[in-house]
Amino acid sequence: MSIIDFRYRPSTRESLDSFIKHPVYRDYIKRTPFASTPDKSLEACVEELRSLGVEKAVYTGRDCESTYNYPPSNDLVLECMKAYPDLFIGFYGFDPHKKMDAVREFRRAVEKDGMRGASIEPCMAHLRSDDALYYPLYTVCCELNVPVIITAGLSPFMPGVSMDPMHPVYIDNVARDFPDLRILISHGGYPWMLEAVAVTQRNANVYLDFSTCVGKPQSQTLIDAAASVISRKVLFASANPFVNVTRAVEAFRALPFSPEVMERISVANGREFLGL
């Protein structure tokens, strides 16, 4: 069965270093073994993806330069897109504090570079997803008919990063104000899983992935909802390299979903979200 992975960053040296050297991850790196993650060539990463049946890998860029004084990763995304255009789908990391300069650059990235949407991280921007600084981006996404991925999941060991900006209720406000904007809630909205399910269920334009959530408290809420009320709105995402993509796929395929639901989460929902 084919898979579209909606949260994949390759385990190359450059990609790993973009986390290891990033100020926002400083305490996380000290407290976890992530820094010892083995690096691979991009070719080896692609071989692993193809062996798992991954037909598309969505590579989300990050730009929180204004809050953490570290360069964005969009160039890494573009390199992978250019090397394997049939596999990698890039989402442009957007820094709302750069205001209209960022909006214009996002438009250029979509129209000239082939980016397929925007990626935002409200916690790292220290702004709720319904803050006015994001609204010009959402407007352009609607004009260009491209979606946005919103990181909404617990970030452990990150001093100075507040959980509040990622609450799903703010995404609900965005979905109401921009009904034509396709939105993906990444990381299941943890720890507000029930709220994330509710926002997904009640808004036709909102989708959800549960990357890094399986096995956490209340994760059964997401699994039950994915098998029933939001089965047409859930997307697979591995969160590689934080969760190895092979292990993530194996864990996903072991979940108690019907063949129809498994197929929808694996690929069909993702094609609809991307407009493929």
N, C-alpha and C positions, 0 to 999 in steps of 0.2 A: 504493500500500500504506500502510495506517495505521501510525502509530508511537506508542509510549508512551515518552516521554523521562524517564528515572529520575534525572536530575541536571540540573535546569534552574533557574537563577535569572535573572530578566529583566535586561536591560541598561538599566534605568531609572537615573536619577541617584541615587536613594535606595539602590538595590541595589548599584550600583558603589561608592558611598561606604562601604557597610557593609564592603567589603574594603579600599578605599584608606585609610580612617581607622582600621582595626583594628590594634592594636599587634602582633599576631602576624604581620601582613603587611608590617611596616615595611621590612625589608630587601628583601623581594620587590619591593615598589613601587619602591625605589631602583634595583634592578638589572634591572628589566624595563620594557617600555613599557606595562604594564597600565593605568597611570594615565591614559594618553591614549586609552583605549577610548572610542569615541563613545557617548554615551548616547542612548536612544530613549524615546519615550513608551510606556506600558504597552500602549496600543492598537496601536502599531507592532510591538511585540514579539509580540502576539497574532496580528496579521496575518501576520507571518513564520512563526509556528508553524503556522497553518492552511494557509498556502501549501505547507508541507512535508508536510502530511498528519499532523501531530501531533494525536492525539485526546485525549491527556492529558499534562500536564507536571507531574512530581513536583518540588515546591519544598521543599527540605530546609532547615529552620531551623538556626541555630547558637546555642549557648549555652555559652561558655567564660568567663563573667563571673568566676567564682571564681579562675581562673588568670591572666586578662589584664585584668580590671577594665574590661570593655567590654560595653555592654548587648547582650542577645540580639536576634536578628533575627526572632523569631517573629511580631511584629506586622506586619512586611513580608509574611510568608507569609499571614497572615490577610487582609490587604488585597487581595491578589491572588485569594485564594479567594472573597472576597465579591464582587469585581468580575466574575470569570469563573468561577462555580462549576461550569460544565460542562467547564472545561478544566484548572484548577489543582487538584492534589491536594497538600495540605500534610502535611508530616512535622515534628513538634514537636522543636525543638532542645533537648536535655536536658543539664543540668549535674549530674553525679553528686555533686559536692561540696555541693550544696544539699540533698542527702539527701531525707528524706520530704516536705519542702515541695515539692521538684521533682516527686516522684512524684504527690502530690495534684494539683499544677497540671497535670501531664501527663494525668491521668485526666479532669480538668475540660475540658482542651483537646480531648480525643477526644469526650467525651460531650456537651459543650455547643457547642463551636466547630466540630466536624466534622473535626478533624485525623484523618488515616488511619494514623498510626504515629509512631514515634520516630526521631530522627536523633542519632547520637552520633559523637564524634570523639576517640577515645582518646588520640591524640598531643597534642591541644590540652588535654585534661583531665589529661595526664600520668599516666594510669591505663590499665592493660591492660583489654581488653574483658571479661576474666573476673574483674575485681576485684569484691569483694563489694559495693561501692557501686553497681554496676550491677544487681545481682540483683533488688532490689525493682522496678526498671523492667521487667525481663524478665518478672517474675511478672505484673505488671499487663497487659503486652502479651498474655500468654497468656490472661488472664482476659477481656480485651476482644476477643481474636482479631484483633489488629492486628500488623503486622510492624515490624521495626527495620532501619534502614539504618546500616551501620557504615563510616565512612570509613577505608579501609585502603590508602593509596597515598602515595608519596613527596611530602613537602612541602618544596620547595626554598627555600633562603635564609630559614630560620626558626631563628635562634639560640635555644637553650633548648628546642627541640622535639626530643625523642628519637624515633628511628624504632621502637624496641623495642615500645612499646605497641600498634602496629598489626599486629604479626606475625600471620599467619593461624592459627598454632597455637593462639593464645588464643581465636580465634573457634571453632575446633574444640571447645574445652572448653565454650564456651557452648552450641553446638549439641548436644553430648552431654547437658548438664545440663537443657536446655530443648528437647526434641525436638518440642514443639508450636509453638515460636516460629519464624516465618518470618524469615530473616535474609538481607540483601543485603550482600555484600562490594563496596564501591564502589572504583573506580579499580584493579580487578584485583589488589589486594594487592601492587602493584609496590614493591620489586623482587623480592618472593617470589612470582613468578607461578606457578611449578610447584606450590608449596605451596598457593596459593589455589585452583588447579584441583583439587588432591587433596582439600582440605577440602570444596569444592563437590560433587565427585563422590561422596564417601563419606557425605555427610549429606543425607538427603532434604529437609531443611528449609532448606538453604543455596543461595542464588543468587549470581550474580556479574555485575558489569558491568566492561567494560574501557575506560571513559572515560579519556582522556588517555594511554592506553597504546600505541596503535597507532603504530609507528615507533620506539618505545623498544627498547633491547636486550631480547631474549628475547620480544618481543611476538608473534612467530610461534607461541610456545607457546600463548598464549591463543587465537589464531585457529584453530589446529589443533584444540584442545580444544573450542572453540565449535562447530566443524563436525562434531564426532564425539561424544566421551564425555559432554560436558555440554551438548549442543545444546538440551536441554529446560530448562536451568537458567540460561541467559545472557540478560541484559536489555540493551537499548540505553540509553545515557546520553551526553549531549553534553558536559556540564560547562560549558555556557554560564554566564557570559560569558568564562571563561578560554579556552574553545574556542568560537568562534562556531557556533551551532547549525546554520546552513546548511552550513558547511564540514564539521561533524561528520557530518551526515546524508549528504552527498555522499561522504565518505570511507567511511562504513559501507556504503553501497549499492554501492561499488566493490570490496568485499571478495569473495573467491571462494567464496561460500556458495551452496549449492543453493537453489532457490526455497522449498523446505520449511523449511530452516534459517533463511533470511532472514525468512520469515513468522513463525517462532517467536520469533526474537530481536526482531523489530520490535514485535510486539504480543501474540502468544498467550501466551508465557511471562509477560509482564508482567501480563496479565489474571489469570492463575492466581496470581501472587504477591500481587496486590492483592485477590483474591477478587471480581473483577468478574463 
